[in-house]
Amino acid sequence: MAKHKRKRRYSGPDITGHVDLNPGDQFQTTLNGINDSGETLSEIRGAPVEVTGGLPGEKVVVEVQKRFPERIVAKVVEVLEQAEERVVPECEYFLTCSGCQWQHASYDYQLQLKQARVQREIDKYQSLSQVVVDATIGSESQLGYRNHGRFTVGKKDDGGKIGYINAVTRRFVKIDRCLLMNEQINKVLDLAQDNVAGQTQMAIRAGSNTDSMLIQPRMNLSHIGLVTGEQHYEEEVRGFRFRVAASSFFQVNTSQLSRAIDEVRDLLELDGTEVMVDAYCGVGVFTVLLAPYVRKIVGIEESASAIEDAGLNSKDILNIEFVEGKTEHILNTLNQHIDVLLLDPPRVGCHPDVLDSVIKLKPEKVLMISCEPEAMARDLNLLCSTGTYNLETIRPVDMFPQTRHVETISMLRLQG
């Protein structure tokens, strides 16, 4: 479940007010590092500048998009001296829609940046700082990999048009084709364009390995051959077909999910005798695909719709049990010894009570899958700083090419 963290509202002094720059103004600058939001950094007369579309070391001309009390936000409009890692973006909407931050960076460089991002978070904690983060596992597909798109429907003059809202300017950008989406989603986007007036949002989920599709909300689009308002769709992973409710989470990169399952299984070194718990199990993908390698596996999930799907997805598999409820409420009440614990929490990380339960229950192996490096490092530190667990491996997996986001697999083993 990918629950987004709320950005902290800035409450400090105005450190940009002395700079006489407004949206549309341009200036020349040299870029240095990249921040955790994936933007390159610069400054002008002591005021911090975040620049979209640049790479460290480049000399560029930038255009101001917005000024905040704590930073100026700008985008590259001309590259005067380019970095070796720069490539030509394939998308016509690059820098306009703000969805793909890194299309201008070579894919090898994107993988290096993600590895470095995870390493920075790990190095903040003494209990973890001895660990060197593995190289990021790249995605077979760097475009066309997403099985889920959430779009904005324009208002007023843009009524009925489908696109995205620029994260900085908050302006609507009509999108006729998104290069991150799989072909089925782009076909729907093409058909529905200019036909959804009166809506505010539109979500399309389409199986990358099936012909199943889900379009929300319910609309009358039968005249263009589209059925909307379905409550479920199906995706196939490693020969298993998974039903997914409209409200349930599923990884957007199906092929890379399959690769992540291999990594998890290899790191856990399962021998078939273990009792395993899959916490935050969603619709049961890891539960189902790891069941052949353990004696018993228990999935915990708070979403009623996801638990219903998980039950259907695991029918006829006899060594699986699902428990509905919050992991922080359920984990400590399981009346059995746990050998292996898989934690796949939302973006905000594990609830403190979950980590307390882990330390109390002491499973021999704990494997954490995280989509937010900051929250992951915080949780790993809580498990390792007590001396209870030793962090053996941290392995980033690129589920989200062309963006700053990264999934990370961490393997811990009980000490002593």
KAWOGI-V16139 format. One record per residue. N is the residue number from 0. RES is the residue in one letter. PHI is phi in radians with two decimals (999 if undefined). NEAR is the number of other ideal C-beta (glycine too) atoms within 12 Angstrom. Layout:
BEGIN
n->N res->RES phi->PHI near->NEAR
n->N res->RES phi->PHI near->NEAR
END
This chain:
BEGIN
n->0 res->M phi->999 near->29
n->1 res->A phi->-1.74 near->27
n->2 res->K phi->-1.52 near->18
n->3 res->H phi->-1.38 near->14
n->4 res->K phi->-1.33 near->18
n->5 res->R phi->-1.36 near->8
n->6 res->K phi->-1.25 near->11
n->7 res->R phi->-1.24 near->9
n->8 res->R phi->-1.31 near->9
n->9 res->Y phi->-1.25 near->14
n->10 res->S phi->-2.25 near->8
n->11 res->G phi->-1.53 near->13
n->12 res->P phi->-1.28 near->11
n->13 res->D phi->-1.37 near->16
n->14 res->I phi->-1.93 near->21
n->15 res->T phi->-2.10 near->29
n->16 res->G phi->-1.10 near->17
n->17 res->H phi->-1.38 near->15
n->18 res->V phi->-1.67 near->24
n->19 res->D phi->-1.49 near->14
n->20 res->L phi->-2.32 near->27
n->21 res->N phi->-2.29 near->16
n->22 res->P phi->-0.89 near->20
n->23 res->G phi->1.77 near->16
n->24 res->D phi->-1.22 near->21
n->25 res->Q phi->-2.13 near->21
n->26 res->F phi->-2.71 near->28
n->27 res->Q phi->-1.66 near->23
n->28 res->T phi->-2.72 near->35
n->29 res->T phi->-1.96 near->26
n->30 res->L phi->-1.62 near->35
n->31 res->N phi->-2.05 near->23
n->32 res->G phi->-1.45 near->25
n->33 res->I phi->-2.09 near->34
n->34 res->N phi->-1.54 near->26
n->35 res->D phi->-1.22 near->26
n->36 res->S phi->-1.53 near->25
n->37 res->G phi->1.51 near->34
n->38 res->E phi->-1.74 near->36
n->39 res->T phi->-1.35 near->41
n->40 res->L phi->-2.07 near->31
n->41 res->S phi->-2.69 near->38
n->42 res->E phi->-2.74 near->24
n->43 res->I phi->-2.44 near->28
n->44 res->R phi->0.86 near->17
n->45 res->G phi->1.48 near->14
n->46 res->A phi->-1.62 near->29
n->47 res->P phi->-1.14 near->29
n->48 res->V phi->-2.24 near->42
n->49 res->E phi->-1.78 near->39
n->50 res->V phi->-2.11 near->46
n->51 res->T phi->-1.53 near->45
n->52 res->G phi->1.55 near->39
n->53 res->G phi->-1.98 near->43
n->54 res->L phi->-2.35 near->38
n->55 res->P phi->-0.95 near->28
n->56 res->G phi->1.61 near->24
n->57 res->E phi->-1.40 near->31
n->58 res->K phi->-1.76 near->24
n->59 res->V phi->-2.45 near->34
n->60 res->V phi->-1.82 near->25
n->61 res->V phi->-2.08 near->39
n->62 res->E phi->-2.05 near->30
n->63 res->V phi->-1.14 near->34
n->64 res->Q phi->-1.79 near->34
n->65 res->K phi->-2.82 near->28
n->66 res->R phi->-2.07 near->28
n->67 res->F phi->-1.98 near->26
n->68 res->P phi->-1.02 near->19
n->69 res->E phi->-1.77 near->22
n->70 res->R phi->-2.88 near->32
n->71 res->I phi->-1.87 near->40
n->72 res->V phi->-1.87 near->34
n->73 res->A phi->-2.46 near->44
n->74 res->K phi->-2.26 near->38
n->75 res->V phi->-1.26 near->37
n->76 res->V phi->-2.02 near->23
n->77 res->E phi->-2.71 near->19
n->78 res->V phi->-1.78 near->28
n->79 res->L phi->-1.58 near->18
n->80 res->E phi->-2.37 near->19
n->81 res->Q phi->-1.71 near->23
n->82 res->A phi->-1.34 near->26
n->83 res->E phi->-1.06 near->14
n->84 res->E phi->-1.42 near->23
n->85 res->R phi->-1.28 near->26
n->86 res->V phi->-2.25 near->23
n->87 res->V phi->-1.45 near->13
n->88 res->P phi->-1.08 near->27
n->89 res->E phi->-1.48 near->20
n->90 res->C phi->-1.61 near->31
n->91 res->E phi->-1.23 near->18
n->92 res->Y phi->-1.72 near->24
n->93 res->F phi->-0.97 near->29
n->94 res->L phi->1.32 near->31
n->95 res->T phi->-1.66 near->27
n->96 res->C phi->-1.55 near->35
n->97 res->S phi->1.30 near->35
n->98 res->G phi->-1.30 near->36
n->99 res->C phi->-1.81 near->36
n->100 res->Q phi->-1.29 near->39
n->101 res->W phi->-2.07 near->43
n->102 res->Q phi->-1.12 near->36
n->103 res->H phi->-1.52 near->33
n->104 res->A phi->-1.88 near->37
n->105 res->S phi->-1.01 near->24
n->106 res->Y phi->-1.17 near->25
n->107 res->D phi->-1.02 near->20
n->108 res->Y phi->-1.21 near->27
n->109 res->Q phi->-0.99 near->36
n->110 res->L phi->-1.13 near->30
n->111 res->Q phi->-1.13 near->26
n->112 res->L phi->-1.09 near->38
n->113 res->K phi->-1.23 near->44
n->114 res->Q phi->-1.05 near->29
n->115 res->A phi->-1.13 near->28
n->116 res->R phi->-1.06 near->36
n->117 res->V phi->-1.14 near->43
n->118 res->Q phi->-1.07 near->29
n->119 res->R phi->-1.04 near->23
n->120 res->E phi->-1.21 near->33
n->121 res->I phi->-1.10 near->36
n->122 res->D phi->-1.21 near->21
n->123 res->K phi->-1.25 near->19
n->124 res->Y phi->-2.08 near->26
n->125 res->Q phi->-1.07 near->14
n->126 res->S phi->-1.19 near->26
n->127 res->L phi->-2.02 near->34
n->128 res->S phi->-1.16 near->21
n->129 res->Q phi->-1.41 near->16
n->130 res->V phi->-1.59 near->28
n->131 res->V phi->-1.70 near->18
n->132 res->V phi->-1.21 near->35
n->133 res->D phi->-1.13 near->24
n->134 res->A phi->-1.08 near->21
n->135 res->T phi->-1.19 near->36
n->136 res->I phi->-1.39 near->32
n->137 res->G phi->-1.32 near->28
n->138 res->S phi->-1.54 near->36
n->139 res->E phi->-1.03 near->21
n->140 res->S phi->-1.94 near->28
n->141 res->Q phi->-1.71 near->32
n->142 res->L phi->-2.36 near->26
n->143 res->G phi->1.20 near->29
n->144 res->Y phi->-1.67 near->34
n->145 res->R phi->-1.41 near->42
n->146 res->N phi->-1.75 near->42
n->147 res->H phi->-2.57 near->38
n->148 res->G phi->-2.25 near->38
n->149 res->R phi->-2.08 near->32
n->150 res->F phi->-2.04 near->39
n->151 res->T phi->-1.74 near->30
n->152 res->V phi->-1.78 near->32
n->153 res->G phi->-1.17 near->28
n->154 res->K phi->-2.04 near->19
n->155 res->K phi->0.89 near->10
n->156 res->D phi->-1.12 near->10
n->157 res->D phi->-1.73 near->23
n->158 res->G phi->-0.97 near->19
n->159 res->G phi->1.50 near->25
n->160 res->K phi->-1.50 near->27
n->161 res->I phi->-1.97 near->43
n->162 res->G phi->-3.06 near->34
n->163 res->Y phi->-2.27 near->34
n->164 res->I phi->-1.77 near->26
n->165 res->N phi->-1.06 near->25
n->166 res->A phi->-1.14 near->27
n->167 res->V phi->-1.68 near->31
n->168 res->T phi->-1.40 near->23
n->169 res->R phi->1.11 near->15
n->170 res->R phi->-1.57 near->21
n->171 res->F phi->-1.34 near->26
n->172 res->V phi->-2.18 near->29
n->173 res->K phi->-1.18 near->28
n->174 res->I phi->-2.15 near->39
n->175 res->D phi->-1.53 near->24
n->176 res->R phi->-2.74 near->27
n->177 res->C phi->-1.80 near->39
n->178 res->L phi->-1.23 near->30
n->179 res->L phi->-1.41 near->40
n->180 res->M phi->-1.40 near->38
n->181 res->N phi->-1.26 near->34
n->182 res->E phi->-1.12 near->26
n->183 res->Q phi->-1.09 near->31
n->184 res->I phi->-1.15 near->37
n->185 res->N phi->-1.16 near->27
n->186 res->K phi->-1.15 near->24
n->187 res->V phi->-1.12 near->36
n->188 res->L phi->-1.01 near->38
n->189 res->D phi->-1.14 near->22
n->190 res->L phi->-1.21 near->27
n->191 res->A phi->-1.43 near->37
n->192 res->Q phi->-0.95 near->28
n->193 res->D phi->1.24 near->21
n->194 res->N phi->-2.10 near->27
n->195 res->V phi->-2.18 near->36
n->196 res->A phi->-1.00 near->22
n->197 res->G phi->1.68 near->15
n->198 res->Q phi->-1.61 near->27
n->199 res->T phi->-1.99 near->22
n->200 res->Q phi->-2.38 near->22
n->201 res->M phi->-2.59 near->39
n->202 res->A phi->-2.02 near->34
n->203 res->I phi->-2.23 near->43
n->204 res->R phi->-2.13 near->41
n->205 res->A phi->-2.43 near->35
n->206 res->G phi->-1.04 near->30
n->207 res->S phi->-1.30 near->35
n->208 res->N phi->-2.05 near->23
n->209 res->T phi->-2.41 near->24
n->210 res->D phi->-1.75 near->16
n->211 res->S phi->-1.46 near->26
n->212 res->M phi->-2.58 near->35
n->213 res->L phi->-2.40 near->37
n->214 res->I phi->-2.14 near->41
n->215 res->Q phi->-2.19 near->32
n->216 res->P phi->-1.41 near->23
n->217 res->R phi->-1.23 near->19
n->218 res->M phi->-2.44 near->30
n->219 res->N phi->-1.62 near->18
n->220 res->L phi->-2.09 near->27
n->221 res->S phi->-1.10 near->14
n->222 res->H phi->-1.19 near->11
n->223 res->I phi->-1.99 near->20
n->224 res->G phi->1.39 near->15
n->225 res->L phi->-1.96 near->29
n->226 res->V phi->-1.75 near->23
n->227 res->T phi->-2.18 near->28
n->228 res->G phi->1.46 near->20
n->229 res->E phi->-1.07 near->24
n->230 res->Q phi->-1.72 near->22
n->231 res->H phi->-2.54 near->29
n->232 res->Y phi->-2.44 near->37
n->233 res->E phi->-2.24 near->31
n->234 res->E phi->-2.29 near->40
n->235 res->E phi->-1.98 near->27
n->236 res->V phi->-2.32 near->33
n->237 res->R phi->0.94 near->23
n->238 res->G phi->1.49 near->12
n->239 res->F phi->-1.77 near->31
n->240 res->R phi->-1.73 near->26
n->241 res->F phi->-2.01 near->43
n->242 res->R phi->-1.46 near->36
n->243 res->V phi->-2.27 near->41
n->244 res->A phi->-1.25 near->30
n->245 res->A phi->-0.98 near->29
n->246 res->S phi->-1.60 near->24
n->247 res->S phi->-1.65 near->36
n->248 res->F phi->-1.44 near->35
n->249 res->F phi->-2.60 near->42
n->250 res->Q phi->-1.01 near->38
n->251 res->V phi->-1.37 near->37
n->252 res->N phi->-1.99 near->39
n->253 res->T phi->-1.14 near->38
n->254 res->S phi->-1.16 near->32
n->255 res->Q phi->-1.30 near->33
n->256 res->L phi->-1.06 near->42
n->257 res->S phi->-1.06 near->32
n->258 res->R phi->-1.13 near->29
n->259 res->A phi->-1.10 near->38
n->260 res->I phi->-1.09 near->35
n->261 res->D phi->-1.05 near->23
n->262 res->E phi->-1.08 near->30
n->263 res->V phi->-1.08 near->40
n->264 res->R phi->-1.10 near->30
n->265 res->D phi->-1.16 near->19
n->266 res->L phi->-1.18 near->30
n->267 res->L phi->-1.34 near->36
n->268 res->E phi->0.87 near->21
n->269 res->L phi->-1.28 near->27
n->270 res->D phi->-2.05 near->15
n->271 res->G phi->1.63 near->20
n->272 res->T phi->-1.77 near->16
n->273 res->E phi->-1.44 near->31
n->274 res->V phi->-1.72 near->28
n->275 res->M phi->-2.13 near->44
n->276 res->V phi->-2.06 near->44
n->277 res->D phi->-1.89 near->46
n->278 res->A phi->-1.54 near->47
n->279 res->Y phi->1.06 near->45
n->280 res->C phi->-1.40 near->48
n->281 res->G phi->1.04 near->42
n->282 res->V phi->-1.50 near->45
n->283 res->G phi->1.59 near->44
n->284 res->V phi->-1.09 near->41
n->285 res->F phi->-1.15 near->49
n->286 res->T phi->-1.01 near->43
n->287 res->V phi->-1.17 near->37
n->288 res->L phi->-1.39 near->35
n->289 res->L phi->-1.72 near->41
n->290 res->A phi->-0.97 near->35
n->291 res->P phi->-1.13 near->23
n->292 res->Y phi->-1.86 near->28
n->293 res->V phi->-2.33 near->36
n->294 res->R phi->-1.31 near->24
n->295 res->K phi->-2.64 near->29
n->296 res->I phi->-2.40 near->41
n->297 res->V phi->-1.99 near->42
n->298 res->G phi->-1.77 near->46
n->299 res->I phi->-2.03 near->43
n->300 res->E phi->-2.70 near->42
n->301 res->E phi->-1.50 near->32
n->302 res->S phi->-1.37 near->31
n->303 res->A phi->-1.10 near->17
n->304 res->S phi->-1.18 near->25
n->305 res->A phi->-1.17 near->35
n->306 res->I phi->-1.11 near->31
n->307 res->E phi->-1.07 near->25
n->308 res->D phi->-1.08 near->38
n->309 res->A phi->-1.04 near->42
n->310 res->G phi->-1.08 near->28
n->311 res->L phi->-1.20 near->26
n->312 res->N phi->-1.21 near->38
n->313 res->S phi->-1.93 near->35
n->314 res->K phi->-1.02 near->18
n->315 res->D phi->1.32 near->12
n->316 res->I phi->-1.72 near->24
n->317 res->L phi->-1.41 near->12
n->318 res->N phi->-1.75 near->23
n->319 res->I phi->-1.99 near->32
n->320 res->E phi->-2.34 near->31
n->321 res->F phi->-2.02 near->35
n->322 res->V phi->-2.19 near->30
n->323 res->E phi->-1.55 near->23
n->324 res->G phi->2.67 near->24
n->325 res->K phi->-1.25 near->24
n->326 res->T phi->-1.01 near->40
n->327 res->E phi->-1.15 near->24
n->328 res->H phi->-1.64 near->19
n->329 res->I phi->-1.63 near->31
n->330 res->L phi->-0.94 near->39
n->331 res->N phi->-1.34 near->25
n->332 res->T phi->-1.77 near->20
n->333 res->L phi->-1.17 near->28
n->334 res->N phi->-1.59 near->13
n->335 res->Q phi->-2.87 near->19
n->336 res->H phi->-1.26 near->19
n->337 res->I phi->-1.94 near->35
n->338 res->D phi->-1.51 near->31
n->339 res->V phi->-2.32 near->41
n->340 res->L phi->-2.14 near->49
n->341 res->L phi->-1.85 near->48
n->342 res->L phi->-1.96 near->45
n->343 res->D phi->-2.28 near->45
n->344 res->P phi->-1.32 near->42
n->345 res->P phi->-1.17 near->30
n->346 res->R phi->-1.01 near->25
n->347 res->V phi->-1.30 near->23
n->348 res->G phi->1.61 near->36
n->349 res->C phi->-1.36 near->37
n->350 res->H phi->-1.13 near->28
n->351 res->P phi->-0.93 near->19
n->352 res->D phi->-1.16 near->20
n->353 res->V phi->-1.13 near->35
n->354 res->L phi->-1.16 near->35
n->355 res->D phi->-1.08 near->21
n->356 res->S phi->-1.16 near->32
n->357 res->V phi->-1.06 near->40
n->358 res->I phi->-1.12 near->28
n->359 res->K phi->-1.28 near->19
n->360 res->L phi->-1.36 near->30
n->361 res->K phi->0.93 near->25
n->362 res->P phi->-1.08 near->34
n->363 res->E phi->-1.11 near->29
n->364 res->K phi->-2.19 near->36
n->365 res->V phi->-2.21 near->46
n->366 res->L phi->-2.08 near->46
n->367 res->M phi->-1.96 near->46
n->368 res->I phi->-2.00 near->46
n->369 res->S phi->-2.36 near->39
n->370 res->C phi->-1.89 near->39
n->371 res->E phi->-2.41 near->30
n->372 res->P phi->-1.00 near->39
n->373 res->E phi->-1.12 near->27
n->374 res->A phi->-1.15 near->32
n->375 res->M phi->-1.05 near->42
n->376 res->A phi->-1.08 near->36
n->377 res->R phi->-1.02 near->28
n->378 res->D phi->-1.21 near->41
n->379 res->L phi->-1.08 near->45
n->380 res->N phi->-1.09 near->31
n->381 res->L phi->-1.11 near->33
n->382 res->L phi->-1.42 near->42
n->383 res->C phi->-1.66 near->35
n->384 res->S phi->-1.19 near->22
n->385 res->T phi->-1.42 near->20
n->386 res->G phi->1.47 near->15
n->387 res->T phi->-1.29 near->28
n->388 res->Y phi->-2.20 near->35
n->389 res->N phi->-2.00 near->25
n->390 res->L phi->-1.43 near->40
n->391 res->E phi->-1.67 near->27
n->392 res->T phi->-2.53 near->31
n->393 res->I phi->-2.25 near->43
n->394 res->R phi->-2.30 near->37
n->395 res->P phi->-1.22 near->41
n->396 res->V phi->-2.22 near->41
n->397 res->D phi->-1.48 near->42
n->398 res->M phi->-1.46 near->42
n->399 res->F phi->-2.33 near->37
n->400 res->P phi->-0.98 near->41
n->401 res->Q phi->1.37 near->42
n->402 res->T phi->-2.20 near->32
n->403 res->R phi->-1.35 near->33
n->404 res->H phi->-1.26 near->38
n->405 res->V phi->-2.60 near->45
n->406 res->E phi->-1.63 near->39
n->407 res->T phi->-2.38 near->47
n->408 res->I phi->-1.87 near->44
n->409 res->S phi->-2.14 near->46
n->410 res->M phi->-1.96 near->35
n->411 res->L phi->-2.10 near->40
n->412 res->R phi->-2.28 near->26
n->413 res->L phi->-1.08 near->26
n->414 res->Q phi->-1.49 near->20
n->415 res->G phi->1.14 near->9
END
